[in-house]
Amino acid sequence: MSEPKFWNEKEFKAKELVDGVTAKLIWGEKIMVGIIDFEPFKLVPDHQH
């Protein structure tokens, strides 16, 4: 088993998805975390994953 890894969210650059909505993606060997920040009253268009 590999050693645990720790990430500092502040070390990752945010990518703007749409006006007022940004995402930071942090990933490892078996996990991915998405941190999505919304400015007040901002909406994301309908989409699918």
C-alpha angles and dihedrals in degrees: 000000000000124000117267115261128210127203130197108224089212091064092066123083117233120235118212110236097180132341107306097005122096134177135204117195119200119182143176138176096294106010143056126192124194119199109196120190122197124193111224114289095003119141134203118221117248110278143157134231 
